[in-house]
Amino acid sequence: MKIGLDFDNTIVCYDQSIALLADEYFDLPNEIPRTKLGLRNYLRSQHREPEWTAFQGQLYGPGMFYAKPFEGAINTMQQLIAEGCELTIVSHRSRFPYAGPKYDLHDAAHNWIIRELHPNKIFDESSQRIYFLETFSEKLAQISDSNFDVFLDDLSTVLESADFPESTLGILFNPAATHYQHERINQIQSWTSLFESIRERF
């Protein structure tokens, strides 16, 4: 089975990074949640959108040092590999931030993979199946070209796109359990549910 995986907010959890960086870069009121949504909404309400844009460069650049895999992601990927599945990362992330210091965000992502996944024999140096693409359309083209049986993503816009291949089972990673329904897209709230959700396809 060929399984495609999104990277940011699907394999990588930024909760810890955001909580640490938010108080480092901003003087936030105590009642503002130190979460992506809480921080973004607060800065936008203060008409500080450029600061939010620059913060994302920090988050997906040096802030990746604090990011961790989602709970259950490592064990699930190891289990899938043991079953003979071929795993591929296909991610839409710009090479450089749109504002702030010019960090190489692709290098930051590769370094995170080396630190967090290589020791667990996941996407190690023998794997060439890692794609960091700069545009949404390039990501969808790569998904189509890869002929995946399954693709897991936290963005419903990817899975719902007219360019998303009909032959691929789209699974929405929805850890916040927000309300979502779609006739051809499954969803899971945790990585531990992924193996069971696709078991019938083995």
C-alpha positions in Angstrom: 0.0 0.0 0.0 1.2 3.5 -0.9 0.4 6.0 1.8 1.0 9.8 1.4 1.4 12.0 4.5 1.2 15.7 4.9 3.9 17.1 7.2 3.0 20.3 9.1 0.2 19.8 11.6 -0.2 16.2 10.5 3.1 14.5 11.4 4.5 17.5 13.3 2.7 19.0 16.3 3.5 22.6 17.0 1.6 23.1 20.3 4.7 23.2 22.4 6.6 25.5 19.9 3.7 28.0 19.8 3.3 28.1 23.6 7.1 28.7 24.1 7.5 31.2 21.2 4.3 33.2 21.9 5.6 34.5 25.2 9.1 35.0 23.8 7.9 37.2 21.0 4.8 38.9 22.3 3.5 40.5 25.4 0.2 38.7 25.6 -2.6 39.1 28.1 -3.0 36.2 30.4 -6.4 35.3 29.0 -5.1 34.7 25.4 -4.7 31.0 24.7 -1.1 30.1 23.8 -2.4 28.2 20.7 -2.1 28.8 17.0 -5.8 29.9 16.7 -5.6 31.9 19.9 -2.5 33.8 18.9 -3.6 34.4 15.3 -7.0 35.7 16.3 -5.5 38.0 19.0 -2.9 39.5 16.6 -5.5 40.0 13.9 -7.9 41.7 16.3 -5.1 44.1 17.1 -4.5 44.7 13.4 -1.1 43.1 13.7 -1.3 40.7 10.8 2.3 41.3 9.6 3.5 40.1 13.1 1.5 36.9 12.7 3.1 36.3 9.2 6.6 36.9 10.6 5.9 34.6 13.6 5.1 31.8 11.3 8.6 32.1 9.8 9.9 31.6 13.3 7.6 28.7 14.0 8.4 26.8 10.9 12.1 27.7 11.0 14.1 27.7 14.2 10.9 27.0 16.2 10.9 23.5 14.8 13.5 22.7 17.4 10.6 22.5 20.0 8.1 20.7 17.8 7.3 17.0 18.4 5.6 14.3 16.4 1.9 13.9 17.2 1.2 11.3 19.9 1.1 7.9 18.2 2.6 9.0 14.9 5.9 7.2 15.4 4.4 3.9 16.5 1.8 4.0 13.7 4.3 4.8 11.0 6.5 2.0 12.2 3.6 -0.4 12.2 2.6 0.6 8.7 6.2 0.1 7.5 6.3 -3.3 9.2 3.2 -4.3 7.2 5.0 -3.4 4.0 3.5 0.0 3.3 5.4 2.6 1.4 5.3 6.0 3.1 5.8 9.3 1.4 5.7 12.9 2.7 4.1 15.5 0.4 4.1 19.0 2.0 3.2 22.5 0.8 5.6 24.8 2.6 7.4 27.9 1.2 11.2 27.8 1.0 11.5 31.1 2.8 9.2 33.1 5.1 7.0 35.7 3.7 8.2 38.2 6.3 11.0 38.4 8.9 14.4 36.7 8.7 15.2 34.6 5.6 15.3 31.1 7.2 15.4 28.1 4.9 12.2 26.4 5.9 12.8 23.3 3.8 16.2 22.8 5.6 14.4 23.2 8.9 11.9 20.5 8.0 14.6 18.1 6.8 16.6 18.7 10.0 13.5 17.9 12.0 13.1 14.6 10.1 16.7 13.7 10.8 16.3 14.5 14.5 12.9 13.0 15.2 12.2 10.3 12.6 15.6 8.9 11.5 16.3 7.4 14.9 13.1 5.5 14.6 13.9 4.1 11.1 11.3 6.4 9.5 12.2 8.4 6.4 15.9 7.6 7.0 18.7 8.5 4.5 17.7 5.6 2.2 14.3 7.2 1.5 13.9 9.6 -1.3 10.1 9.9 -0.8 10.1 13.3 0.7 8.6 16.3 -1.2 8.5 19.9 0.1 6.7 21.9 -2.6 6.2 25.6 -2.7 2.7 25.8 -4.1 -0.7 24.2 -3.4 -1.0 23.1 -7.0 2.4 21.5 -7.0 1.4 19.5 -3.9 -1.8 18.3 -5.6 0.1 17.4 -8.8 2.6 15.3 -6.7 -0.2 13.5 -4.9 -1.8 12.7 -8.3 1.5 11.5 -9.8 2.3 9.3 -6.8 -0.8 7.1 -7.2 -1.4 6.8 -3.5 -3.9 4.4 -2.1 -4.3 6.8 0.9 -3.4 10.4 1.7 -3.6 11.9 5.2 -3.8 15.6 5.6 -5.1 18.1 8.2 -6.4 20.4 5.5 -9.8 19.6 4.1 -9.1 22.0 1.2 -6.5 19.5 -0.1 -8.7 16.5 0.1 -11.7 18.3 -1.3 -9.9 19.8 -4.3 -11.1 18.9 -7.8 -7.4 18.0 -8.5 -7.3 15.4 -5.7 -7.3 12.0 -7.4 -10.5 10.0 -7.1 -8.6 6.8 -6.8 -6.9 7.9 -3.5 -8.7 7.6 -0.2 -8.5 11.0 1.5 -8.4 11.0 5.3 -8.7 14.2 7.3 -6.5 14.4 10.4 -8.8 16.3 12.8 -7.3 16.1 16.3 -9.5 19.0 17.5 -12.6 17.0 16.6 -14.1 20.0 14.8 -17.4 19.2 13.0 -16.7 17.9 9.5 -18.7 15.7 7.1 -17.9 14.7 3.5 -19.3 11.8 1.5 -15.9 10.6 0.2 -13.5 11.7 2.9 -12.9 9.8 6.1 -11.5 11.4 9.2 -9.5 10.5 12.3 -8.8 12.3 15.5 -5.6 10.5 16.4 -2.8 8.7 14.7 -3.7 5.5 16.6 -6.9 5.4 14.6 -5.1 5.5 11.2 -4.1 1.8 11.0 -7.5 0.6 11.8 -9.2 3.0 9.4 -7.3 1.6 6.5 -6.9 -2.1 7.6 -9.6 -3.2 5.2 -7.5 -2.0 2.3 -4.6 -4.4 3.1 
